[in-house]
């Protein structure tokens, strides 16, 4: 009888704990997004963009000028999965929670995309490097690939909490409620003057966008997919 009870207890243990172990042991931190909805239509008909700047060729989205492309609707609570490829000295970004397209810089969150191998960005503030919440929170490490190689980025956006996964490593997580100043970050670093609104005051619903050919260095995007999650 005792032997039977021991077996039952052991089985119960595996039933309770094996699922979580399997999840933690997953070979990828990125989601299986193949069946998710594309963020943009192939013809970009569901976007807000300047004429003649953004094009899609062979499934790759890129811009000829430093002007952003936006979704034609707002999103709240979502997971965004995408790939990007840098050129030398690329300085771009994924923009979320944008509430004002005409004045998007202080009215949104930018997850930085940059060529960290370029001297100008390697010597810049850490919060200006790839995977950072631009101007606010650096990535925990630099895992971006060299120019010409494709990177995968996943953003998990749940209200005030934003997580960044880059090339299968979680490199950032921010709670916007902690950012109550427009001048100084919680760690004491200065916030760029053009980010003139405390992040704690931003809406957590807005357009999603991509920065264009900033600093005359291009960037390419592909396989941009979104999954809308339940609100908290």
ZAMARGU-4260 file (C-alpha; in steps of 0.2 Angstrom, whole numbers, plus 5000, padded with zeros to 4 digits):
<rodrens>
0) 5000/5000/5000 | 5014/5012/5004 | 5022/5008/4988 | 5006/5012/4979 | 5005/5028/4988
5) 5023/5033/4984 | 5019/5030/4965 | 5004/5041/4966 | 5013/5055/4974 | 5027/5054/4961
10) 5014/5054/4947 | 5005/5069/4955 | 5022/5078/4956 | 5026/5076/4938 | 5008/5081/4933
15) 5010/5097/4942 | 5028/5102/4938 | 5032/5095/4921 | 5022/5107/4911 | 5031/5122/4919
20) 5048/5114/4917 | 5044/5110/4899 | 5039/5129/4896 | 5055/5135/4904 | 5066/5123/4894
25) 5059/5128/4878 | 5072/5130/4864 | 5066/5147/4860 | 5060/5163/4870 | 5052/5169/4854
30) 5034/5164/4850 | 5028/5153/4836 | 5020/5167/4826 | 5018/5159/4809 | 4999/5159/4811
35) 4998/5177/4818 | 4991/5191/4808 | 5003/5201/4798 | 5004/5219/4805 | 5004/5227/4787
40) 4996/5221/4771 | 5008/5216/4757 | 5003/5232/4748 | 5004/5243/4764 | 4986/5248/4761
45) 4982/5248/4780 | 4996/5260/4784 | 4999/5278/4787 | 5015/5284/4778 | 5022/5297/4766
50) 5021/5294/4748 | 5035/5286/4739 | 5046/5282/4754 | 5042/5265/4760 | 5042/5250/4749
55) 5041/5231/4750 | 5052/5220/4739 | 5053/5201/4741 | 5044/5203/4758 | 5056/5216/4765
60) 5050/5233/4770 | 5062/5247/4769 | 5062/5266/4768 | 5072/5279/4757 | 5070/5293/4769
65) 5069/5297/4787 | 5050/5296/4789 | 5040/5283/4799 | 5027/5271/4794 | 5012/5268/4805
70) 4997/5256/4807 | 4981/5263/4803 | 4973/5259/4820 | 4978/5258/4838 | 4984/5243/4848
75) 4984/5239/4866 | 4990/5223/4875 | 4999/5214/4861 | 5014/5203/4856 | 5024/5210/4841
80) 5036/5198/4832 | 5048/5204/4818 | 5064/5202/4810 | 5076/5217/4805 | 5092/5219/4796
85) 5104/5233/4799 | 5116/5242/4788 | 5132/5250/4794 | 5128/5263/4807 | 5109/5260/4806
90) 5099/5270/4819 | 5081/5265/4819 | 5067/5259/4830 | 5051/5251/4833 | 5038/5263/4840
95) 5023/5258/4851 | 5009/5267/4860 | 5010/5282/4849 | 4996/5294/4852 | 5001/5308/4841
100) 5008/5305/4824 | 5013/5323/4821 | 5023/5324/4837 | 5027/5306/4840 | 5044/5307/4849
105) 5038/5312/4866 | 5021/5304/4864 | 5027/5286/4861 | 5039/5272/4867 | 5054/5268/4855
110) 5063/5251/4856 | 5079/5256/4849 | 5087/5247/4834 | 5105/5251/4830 | 5121/5244/4823
115) 5131/5242/4840 | 5146/5237/4830 | 5148/5255/4823 | 5159/5266/4833 | 5147/5280/4834
120) 5134/5269/4842 | 5146/5259/4853 | 5152/5275/4861 | 5134/5282/4863 | 5124/5281/4879
125) 5119/5263/4883 | 5101/5268/4882 | 5104/5273/4863 | 5110/5256/4859 | 5100/5241/4851
130) 5086/5234/4862 | 5086/5249/4874 | 5070/5258/4878 | 5077/5273/4870 | 5083/5287/4881
135) 5077/5277/4897 | 5083/5259/4900 | 5098/5250/4891 | 5097/5232/4886 | 5105/5221/4898
140) 5118/5215/4885 | 5121/5218/4866 | 5116/5203/4856 | 5112/5212/4839 | 5120/5204/4824
145) 5132/5212/4812 | 5126/5222/4798 | 5119/5212/4784 | 5112/5198/4796 | 5094/5196/4801
150) 5089/5198/4819 | 5073/5193/4827 | 5064/5204/4840 | 5049/5200/4850 | 5040/5214/4860
155) 5028/5209/4874 | 5017/5224/4878 | 5005/5223/4893 | 5000/5240/4898 | 5014/5248/4908
160) 5025/5233/4906 | 5036/5230/4890 | 5048/5216/4888 | 5061/5215/4874 | 5067/5198/4867
165) 5081/5199/4854 | 5089/5184/4846 | 5082/5172/4859 | 5088/5182/4874 | 5077/5193/4885
170) 5087/5209/4886 | 5075/5222/4893 | 5059/5224/4904 | 5052/5241/4909 | 5038/5247/4920
175) 5033/5264/4914 | 5025/5268/4931 | 5043/5270/4937 | 5047/5284/4925 | 5039/5299/4933
180) 5051/5312/4927 | 5054/5320/4910 | 5072/5324/4915 | 5080/5310/4925 | 5078/5291/4924
185) 5076/5281/4940 | 5094/5276/4939 | 5100/5294/4939 | 5104/5296/4920 | 5098/5311/4910
190) 5083/5309/4898 | 5086/5317/4881 | 5077/5334/4881 | 5066/5330/4866 | 5058/5316/4876
195) 5048/5329/4886 | 5035/5319/4894 | 5036/5307/4908 | 5033/5289/4902 | 5022/5286/4917
200) 5009/5298/4909 | 5009/5290/4892 | 4994/5281/4885 | 4996/5262/4884 | 4986/5261/4868
205) 4992/5269/4851 | 4999/5266/4834 | 5013/5255/4830 | 5027/5262/4819 | 5044/5259/4812
210) 5057/5273/4810 | 5064/5275/4792 | 5081/5279/4785 | 5088/5289/4799 | 5105/5296/4798
215) 5106/5291/4780 | 5108/5272/4785 | 5094/5260/4779 | 5086/5246/4789 | 5075/5232/4783
220) 5060/5223/4791 | 5051/5207/4787 | 5039/5194/4795 | 5031/5207/4805 | 5016/5199/4815
225) 5005/5203/4829 | 4995/5194/4842 | 4982/5204/4852 | 4981/5198/4870 | 4968/5200/4883
230) 4969/5216/4894 | 4976/5215/4911
</rodrens>
